[in-house]
C-alpha cells in the first residue's frame, strides 16, 4: 500500500465518520422534537485504487480500499405507524362518543330531584295523595306543581338534546374543515418531498412533517397511508382515495337531509362509519344519525305514553266543576297522533279542574238523566237515559226529527268501555241547499269532519266512530232543514256525556298515580341505556389507548431517539474520528521520513 493510499483512506474515513457524527448530533438535538424520526448513516468499504500513466496500485492481488457513506436514511416502520394511527382513530372516536353521551347521561341522571324518573314518581305521589284527599285544594295545588315539574323536565331534556345535536353538528363541521386542511397539507408535502428527490436529495424534515400530519388526521378519520416512490403518500378512508400525489379530495357536510351526511367531495359517496371507530368525524356522524335521534325517539315515546295513559284515566273522572272527559295534558303543537317531549303542557287551568273522582253510569242513581243534548235546541231531558226523548225540534214542515242511539247501551254507557266519554258534534250550514257540514270532536282529542252531508227532507244518518271501532248513529231526519240552520241561529251541538261525580270513589286519581308510577321504569331504563353506552365508550377508549401506547413504544424503540444511546455512539464516533486522524498523522510522518532519506 502506498503512502498516497494511506492519505486517501484516512481522509475518506474522516469524512465518513464526520457524517455519522453529524447525524448523531442531529438526533440528540431533536430528541424532544414532535414527530422526529431518527437518522442513521450506513458505511461501506470502497476502492481507492488509482491507476494511470505514472501511478499503479502495485501487485494485481492487492486492493487498496477506504470507507464511504452507503446510505443516509430516516428510520421508520410503516406497519407500526399504521397500527398506531388505527388505534388513535378508534380511541378518538370512543372518547368523542363518551364525551357527548356523558353530558346526556348527566342530564338524565336518576339521583337528582329534577330527574325524569323522580318527576314521574312525584306526579304519582301527588295523585296518590289526591285520591286520599280529593277535596283538599292544597293537595290539588301540589299535583299541579308536580305536573308542571314533569312537563318542565321533559322540556329541559328535549332542549338539552337539541343543544347537544346542534353542538355536535358544529363540531362535525369544524372537524371536516380541519380534516380538509390536513389533507391539503399532505398533498402539498408530497409535492415538496418528490421535488427534493427529483433534485437528488431527500427532504427528511418534510417527511417527518408529513407523518405527523397523517397522525393528526387519524384522530379525525380512519385514514390509511400507502407510500409510492413516484408520487408520495396515497391516503384512503374506507376505501375512498382522499389524497393521491399532489391532489386532495376534500370532504363536505350535506345538510339537506333530516340528519347531516359527510360526503367525499362531489362524488356523492357518503362516509358511513361502522358501529365503532371512525375517528372523531365518524363518532359525530354516528351520534347525529343514530345515537342522539334514538334517544330523542325514546324520550318522545315516553312522553307520548305519559300523556295518553294519564289522559285516558283523567277523562274517566270528574273535576270539582262537574265536568268530565277532559284531558290532563295536551301537546301545544296541536292535535297529532304522537305527543313530543318538548311540546307537552298542562290542559287544566286550576286545581278545581283536576278530575279525581269517578262518575256513575247513565241511568243509575246519581247519574245525569240526559244521554243526548243539543246546545241551542229545546230537547227535553226529563224522561231519563233509558227512554231518551225522541224529539229534538220541529222542522219547518212541522214534522218530527229522531235520534237513534242504538249503539248506546241501556244504562247509557258508550261502546268500547268508554265510560264518561264525550262526543261533540258541531253542525254548520255550508250554504248549499239540503247539505250541512259536521265536525266531530272525540274524547281522545282527535277531530274529523264530514262535509256536504245531505240532510234534506228525506233525512240521513250520521255515523260517528269511537276508538274501539264501535259506532253511534244519529238519525238527523228533518231536524236540520236549511231553514233551521242559519247564520243567525248559529251552530247546533250534540253531546253524549256523563257529568255527575260519584262521591267517595277516587279511582281515577289512583289510576293516574299507578300509571305514572309504572312509567318511572321507562325513565330509569332510558337513563340506564345512555349510561351503558357511556361505560362502553370509556372501555373502548381505554382499550384503544393501551394499544396505541404499546405500539407507540415499539415505534420509539425502532425509530425514536434515545439520548443515552446516541451519546454512547457519539463517544465511539469520536474515537473513530481520532483513529482516522491518527492514520493521517502516521502517513504524514512516513512521508517526512521518506523525504528526509531522499535528501
C-alpha positions in Angstrom: 0.0 0.0 0.0 1.4 3.4 -1.0 1.7 6.4 1.2 -0.9 8.1 -1.1 -3.4 5.2 -0.2 -2.9 6.0 3.4 -3.8 9.6 2.8 -6.9 8.5 0.8 -8.1 6.0 3.4 -7.6 8.4 6.2 -9.3 11.3 4.5 -12.4 9.2 3.4 -12.6 7.8 6.9 -12.6 11.2 8.4 -15.4 12.4 6.1 -17.5 9.2 6.7 -17.1 9.3 10.4 -17.9 13.0 10.3 -21.2 12.3 8.6 -22.0 9.8 11.3 -21.1 12.4 14.0 -23.4 15.0 12.2 -26.3 12.5 12.1 -25.8 11.6 15.8 -25.6 15.3 16.8 -28.8 16.0 14.9 -30.6 13.1 16.6 -29.5 14.3 20.0 -30.6 17.9 19.2 -34.1 16.7 18.1 -34.6 14.1 20.8 -37.7 16.0 22.0 -39.0 17.2 18.6 -42.5 16.0 18.0 -42.7 13.5 15.1 -38.9 13.4 14.6 -37.6 10.1 13.3 -34.0 9.0 14.0 -31.5 9.5 11.2 -29.0 6.7 10.5 -25.8 6.6 8.5 -24.6 3.3 7.0 -20.9 2.9 5.9 -19.4 0.6 3.4 -15.9 -0.2 2.1 -14.9 1.4 -1.2 -11.9 1.2 -3.6 -9.4 4.0 -3.7 -7.2 2.3 -6.3 -5.8 4.9 -8.7 -4.0 3.6 -11.8 -2.7 5.7 -14.6 0.4 6.6 -16.6 2.7 7.1 -13.6 0.7 5.6 -10.7 -0.1 1.9 -10.1 -1.9 0.0 -7.4 1.1 -2.3 -7.1 0.6 -6.1 -7.4 -2.6 -7.2 -9.1 -3.8 -9.2 -6.0 -3.5 -6.2 -3.6 -6.6 -3.9 -3.4 -6.4 -0.5 -1.6 -9.7 0.4 -0.1 -11.3 3.0 2.1 -14.7 3.7 3.6 -17.7 5.8 2.4 -21.3 6.6 3.2 -23.5 3.9 1.7 -26.9 5.3 2.9 -28.2 8.2 4.9 -31.7 7.1 5.9 -34.6 8.1 8.1 -35.6 5.1 10.3 -39.3 4.3 10.1 -41.5 1.2 10.3 -44.6 1.9 8.2 -46.6 -1.1 9.6 -46.2 0.1 13.2 -47.1 3.6 12.2 -50.3 2.3 10.5 -51.2 0.3 13.6 -50.7 3.3 15.8 -52.9 5.5 13.6 -55.6 3.0 13.6 -55.6 2.7 17.4 -55.6 6.5 17.6 -58.6 6.8 15.3 -60.6 4.3 17.4 -59.5 5.9 20.7 -60.6 9.4 19.5 -64.0 8.0 18.3 -64.7 6.4 21.7 -63.6 9.5 23.5 -65.9 11.8 21.5 -68.9 9.5 21.9 -68.1 9.2 25.7 -67.9 13.0 25.9 -71.2 13.7 24.2 -73.1 10.8 25.9 -71.6 11.8 29.2 -73.3 15.2 29.0 -76.5 13.5 28.1 -76.1 11.0 31.0 -75.7 13.9 33.4 -79.0 15.4 32.1 -80.8 12.1 32.6 -79.2 11.3 35.9 -81.7 9.5 38.2 -80.1 10.5 41.5 -81.4 14.1 41.5 -84.8 15.6 42.5 -85.2 17.1 39.0 -84.6 13.7 37.2 -87.3 12.4 34.9 -87.9 9.3 37.0 -88.2 11.4 40.2 -90.6 13.8 38.4 -92.8 10.9 37.3 -92.8 9.4 40.7 -93.6 12.9 42.1 -96.7 13.1 39.9 -97.7 9.6 41.0 -97.3 10.5 44.7 -99.3 13.7 44.1 -102.2 11.9 42.6 -102.0 9.2 45.3 -102.3 11.9 47.9 -105.2 13.4 45.9 -107.0 10.0 45.9 -106.9 10.2 49.7 -107.8 13.9 49.9 -109.9 14.8 46.9 -111.4 18.0 48.4 -108.1 19.4 49.5 -107.1 22.5 47.5 -103.5 22.3 48.8 -103.1 18.7 47.6 -104.6 19.8 44.2 -102.1 22.7 44.0 -99.3 20.2 44.8 -100.5 17.9 42.0 -100.3 20.8 39.5 -96.9 21.8 40.8 -95.6 18.2 40.3 -97.2 18.0 36.9 -95.5 21.3 35.8 -92.2 19.9 37.1 -92.7 16.8 34.9 -93.5 18.9 31.8 -90.6 21.2 32.6 -88.3 18.1 32.9 -89.4 16.7 29.6 -88.9 20.2 28.0 -85.5 20.6 29.6 -84.3 17.2 28.3 -85.7 17.9 24.9 -83.9 21.2 24.9 -80.6 19.6 26.1 -80.9 17.0 23.3 -81.4 19.8 20.8 -78.4 21.7 22.1 -76.2 18.5 22.0 -77.3 17.9 18.5 -76.5 21.5 17.4 -73.1 21.4 19.2 -72.3 18.1 17.6 -73.2 19.4 14.2 -71.0 22.4 14.7 -68.1 20.2 15.9 -68.6 18.0 12.9 -68.4 20.9 10.5 -65.3 22.2 12.3 -63.6 18.8 12.2 -64.4 18.4 8.5 -62.8 21.8 7.8 -59.8 20.8 9.9 -59.5 17.4 8.1 -59.6 19.2 4.7 -56.7 21.4 5.8 -54.7 18.4 6.8 -55.5 16.5 3.5 -54.3 19.5 1.5 -51.2 19.8 3.6 -50.3 16.1 2.9 -50.8 16.7 -0.8 -48.5 19.8 -0.6 -45.8 17.9 1.4 -46.0 15.1 -1.2 -45.1 17.7 -3.9 -42.3 19.2 -1.7 -40.8 15.8 -0.9 -40.9 14.5 -4.5 -39.4 17.7 -5.8 -36.4 17.3 -3.4 -36.0 13.7 -4.5 -36.0 14.7 -8.2 -33.2 17.1 -7.3 -31.1 14.2 -6.0 -31.6 14.7 -2.2 -34.2 13.8 0.4 -36.2 16.3 2.5 -36.4 14.3 5.7 -37.8 17.2 7.7 -40.8 17.3 5.3 -41.2 13.6 5.6 -41.3 13.9 9.4 -43.9 16.6 9.0 -46.0 14.5 6.6 -46.1 11.6 9.1 -47.0 14.0 11.9 -49.8 15.4 9.7 -51.2 11.9 9.0 -51.1 11.2 12.7 -53.2 14.3 13.4 -55.5 13.3 10.6 -56.0 9.8 12.1 -57.6 11.5 15.1 -60.4 12.7 12.9 -60.7 9.9 10.3 -59.8 6.2 9.9 -57.1 7.1 7.4 -54.7 4.6 5.8 -51.4 5.6 4.1 -49.5 3.9 1.4 -46.2 5.2 0.2 -45.5 5.3 -3.5 -42.0 6.4 -4.6 -43.4 8.1 -7.6 -45.9 10.4 -6.0 -45.6 10.2 -2.2 -48.3 9.1 0.1 -51.7 7.9 -1.1 -54.3 8.3 1.7 -57.6 6.4 1.8 -60.7 6.5 4.1 -62.9 3.4 4.0 -61.6 2.6 0.5 -62.1 6.1 -0.9 -58.9 7.9 -2.1 -58.7 11.3 -0.4 -55.0 12.1 -1.3 -53.1 10.9 -4.3 -49.8 12.7 -5.1 -50.5 16.4 -5.2 -54.3 16.1 -5.4 -56.6 16.0 -2.4 -60.4 15.2 -2.3 -62.0 17.4 0.3 -64.9 16.3 2.5 -68.2 18.2 2.8 -71.2 18.1 5.1 -74.6 17.7 3.3 -77.3 19.4 5.5 -80.2 18.7 3.0 -81.5 15.6 4.8 -83.0 15.1 8.2 -79.5 14.4 9.6 -76.1 15.7 8.3 -74.1 13.5 6.0 -70.4 13.6 5.3 -69.5 13.1 1.7 -66.3 12.7 -0.3 -66.1 15.8 -2.4 -68.5 15.8 -5.3 -68.6 12.1 -5.7 -71.9 11.8 -3.8 -70.4 8.9 -1.8 -71.2 9.2 1.9 -68.8 8.4 4.6 -70.6 5.8 6.7 -68.7 4.7 9.9 -69.3 1.3 11.3 -70.6 0.5 14.8 -67.4 1.9 16.3 -64.2 3.7 15.5 -64.0 6.1 12.6 -62.2 8.9 14.4 -64.0 12.0 15.8 -65.8 12.6 12.5 -67.0 9.0 12.4 -68.2 9.3 16.0 -70.0 12.5 15.4 -71.7 11.2 12.2 -72.8 8.1 14.2 -74.1 10.3 17.1 -76.1 12.6 14.7 -77.5 9.8 12.6 -78.2 7.1 15.1 -77.5 7.7 18.8 -79.0 11.1 19.5 -82.1 10.5 17.3 -82.6 7.2 19.0 -82.5 8.8 22.5 -84.9 11.6 21.2 -87.3 9.0 19.9 -87.2 7.1 23.2 -87.8 10.3 25.1 -90.7 11.3 22.8 -92.2 7.8 23.1 -92.1 8.0 26.9 -93.7 11.5 26.8 -96.4 10.2 24.5 -97.0 7.2 26.8 -97.3 9.5 29.8 -99.8 11.8 28.0 -102.0 9.1 26.7 -102.2 6.9 29.8 -102.7 9.9 32.2 -105.3 11.4 29.9 -107.2 8.2 29.5 -107.6 7.8 33.2 -108.3 11.5 33.7 -111.1 11.6 31.2 -113.0 9.0 33.2 -113.1 11.2 36.2 -115.0 14.3 37.1 -113.5 17.6 38.4 -114.9 19.9 41.0 -116.8 21.8 38.4 -118.7 18.7 37.5 -117.0 18.4 34.1 -115.9 15.0 32.7 -114.0 13.8 29.7 -111.2 16.4 29.9 -107.5 15.7 29.1 -104.9 16.4 31.8 -102.1 17.0 29.3 -102.0 18.5 25.8 -99.4 18.8 23.1 -99.2 22.5 22.4 -98.1 21.9 18.8 -101.7 20.8 18.0 -103.5 17.6 17.5 -101.3 14.8 16.4 -101.0 11.0 16.7 -97.9 11.3 18.8 -97.0 13.7 21.7 -93.4 15.0 21.9 -91.3 15.7 24.9 -90.8 19.4 24.1 -94.4 20.2 23.5 -96.5 18.7 26.3 -98.1 21.0 28.8 -101.0 21.1 31.3 -104.5 21.2 29.9 -106.1 22.2 33.2 -106.5 25.8 34.3 -106.6 25.4 38.0 -106.8 22.9 40.9 -110.6 22.5 40.6 -110.1 21.2 37.0 -108.3 18.1 38.1 -110.6 15.1 37.7 -110.1 13.0 40.8 -113.4 11.2 41.4 -115.4 8.6 39.4 -118.7 9.2 37.7 -121.7 6.8 37.7 -123.2 5.3 34.5 -126.1 7.0 33.0 -129.4 5.7 34.3 -128.0 4.9 37.7 -128.8 6.7 40.9 -126.9 10.0 40.9 -126.2 9.8 37.1 -127.1 12.5 34.7 -130.6 11.9 33.3 -129.7 13.0 29.8 -127.7 11.0 27.3 -128.1 13.3 24.3 -128.3 17.1 24.5 -128.5 19.9 21.9 -126.6 23.0 22.7 -129.1 25.6 21.2 -132.2 23.4 20.8 -135.1 22.6 23.0 -134.5 18.9 23.7 -136.3 17.8 26.9 -134.2 15.9 29.5 -136.9 14.7 31.9 -137.5 11.2 30.6 -134.2 9.6 31.6 -131.4 7.7 29.9 -133.5 4.6 29.3 -136.2 6.4 27.4 -134.4 9.2 25.5 -136.7 11.9 24.3 -137.2 11.3 20.5 -137.9 14.9 19.6 -135.2 17.5 19.0 -137.1 20.3 17.4 -139.8 20.8 14.9 -138.9 21.1 11.3 -140.2 23.9 9.1 -142.9 21.5 7.8 -144.0 20.6 11.3 -142.5 17.0 11.1 -140.6 15.5 14.0 -136.9 14.5 13.9 -135.5 11.5 15.7 -132.2 10.5 17.3 -131.2 6.8 17.1 -128.9 5.8 19.8 -128.9 2.0 19.2 -125.1 1.8 19.9 -125.6 3.3 23.4 -126.2 0.6 26.0 -129.4 0.7 28.0 -127.6 2.1 31.0 -126.2 4.9 28.9 -122.6 3.9 28.6 -120.7 4.3 25.3 -119.4 1.2 23.5 -115.8 0.1 23.8 -115.7 0.6 27.6 -115.6 4.4 27.2 -117.5 5.4 30.3 -117.9 9.1 30.7 -116.5 9.9 27.3 -117.9 12.8 25.3 -118.5 13.3 21.6 -119.2 16.8 20.5 -120.8 17.2 17.1 -120.9 20.8 15.6 -123.3 21.3 12.7 -122.9 24.2 10.4 -124.7 25.3 7.2 -122.4 25.1 4.2 -124.6 27.4 2.1 -125.6 24.5 -0.2 -129.3 23.7 -0.2 -130.0 20.5 1.7 -126.4 20.0 2.9 -124.6 20.5 6.2 -121.0 20.2 7.5 -120.3 18.1 10.6 -117.2 18.5 12.8 -116.7 15.6 15.3 -114.6 16.1 18.4 -113.7 12.9 20.1 -112.7 12.2 23.7 -109.2 11.4 22.8 -108.7 14.8 21.3 -108.8 13.7 17.7 -111.1 15.6 15.2 -112.7 14.6 11.9 -115.2 16.3 9.6 -117.9 15.3 7.2 -118.9 17.9 4.6 -121.7 18.2 2.2 -124.0 15.7 4.1 -127.5 15.5 2.6 -129.9 16.5 5.3 -132.9 17.4 3.2 -136.5 16.5 3.8 -135.6 12.8 3.3 -133.2 12.9 6.3 -129.9 11.0 6.8 -127.9 9.0 9.3 -124.6 10.4 10.6 -122.3 7.7 11.9 -119.6 8.6 14.5 -116.8 6.1 15.2 -115.1 5.9 18.6 -111.6 4.5 19.3 -112.9 0.9 19.7 -114.4 0.8 16.2 -117.9 0.8 17.6 -120.4 3.3 16.3 -123.0 5.8 17.5 -125.8 6.6 15.0 -127.6 9.9 15.0 -130.6 9.8 12.6 -130.9 13.5 11.9 -134.0 13.3 9.9 -135.5 16.7 9.1 -134.3 18.4 12.2 -131.8 20.4 10.2 -133.7 21.6 7.3 -131.9 24.6 5.8 -134.4 27.0 7.2 -133.5 25.8 10.7 -129.7 26.3 10.4 -128.8 29.9 9.6 -126.0 32.2 10.4 -128.4 33.9 12.8 -129.2 30.8 14.8 -125.6 29.7 14.9 -124.2 26.1 15.1 -126.1 23.4 16.9 -124.3 20.9 19.1 -124.9 17.3 20.3 -123.2 15.7 23.2 -123.2 12.2 24.7 -121.9 12.9 28.2 -121.7 11.9 31.8 -121.2 14.8 34.2 -122.1 13.8 37.7 -119.4 12.5 40.1 -119.7 9.5 42.3 -118.9 10.7 45.9 -116.1 8.7 47.6 -114.8 6.9 44.6 -111.4 8.4 43.8 -110.3 5.6 41.5 -109.4 8.0 38.6 -106.8 9.8 40.7 -105.4 6.5 42.0 -105.3 5.0 38.5 -103.3 8.0 37.3 -101.0 7.5 40.3 -100.5 3.9 39.4 -99.8 4.5 35.8 -97.4 7.3 36.5 -95.5 5.1 38.9 -95.3 2.3 36.4 -93.9 4.7 33.8 -90.9 5.6 36.0 -89.4 2.3 34.8 -89.3 3.7 31.3 -87.4 6.8 32.5 -85.0 4.7 34.5 -84.4 2.4 31.5 -83.7 5.5 29.3 -81.1 6.8 31.7 -79.6 3.4 32.2 -79.3 2.8 28.4 -77.3 6.0 27.9 -75.2 5.2 31.0 -74.4 1.8 29.5 -73.3 3.5 26.3 -71.0 5.8 28.2 -69.4 2.9 30.0 -68.9 1.0 26.7 -67.3 4.1 25.2 -65.0 4.5 28.2 -63.9 0.8 28.0 -63.2 1.1 24.2 -61.2 4.3 24.8 -59.1 2.7 27.5 -58.5 -0.4 25.4 -57.5 1.5 22.3 -55.3 3.9 24.3 -53.5 0.9 25.7 -53.0 -0.5 22.2 -51.8 2.9 21.0 -49.3 3.2 23.8 -47.9 -0.2 23.2 -47.5 0.4 19.5 -46.0 3.9 20.2 -43.5 2.3 22.5 -42.5 -0.1 19.7 -42.2 2.8 17.3 -39.9 4.6 19.7 -37.8 1.5 20.0 -37.4 1.4 16.3 -37.2 5.0 15.2 -37.2 7.1 18.3 -34.1 8.9 19.8 -32.5 7.5 23.0 -30.2 10.3 24.2 -28.1 7.7 26.2 -27.6 5.5 23.1 -26.8 8.5 20.9 -24.2 9.8 23.4 -22.6 6.4 23.6 -22.5 6.3 19.8 -21.1 9.8 19.7 -18.2 8.7 22.0 -17.5 5.8 19.7 -17.6 8.0 16.7 -15.2 10.5 18.3 -12.8 7.7 18.9 -13.2 6.5 15.3 -12.6 10.1 14.2 -9.4 10.3 16.3 -8.2 7.0 14.9 -8.8 8.2 11.3 -6.9 11.3 12.2 -4.1 9.2 13.6 -3.8 7.4 10.2 -3.3 10.7 8.5 -0.7 11.7 11.1 1.1 8.4 10.5 1.0 8.9 6.8 2.4 12.4 7.2 5.3 11.1 9.4 6.1 8.4 6.9 6.2 11.0 4.2 8.5 13.2 6.2 10.8 10.3 6.9 11.0 9.2 3.2 11.6 12.8 2.2 14.4 13.2 4.7 16.1 10.0 3.5 15.8 11.2 -0.1 17.6 14.4 0.9 
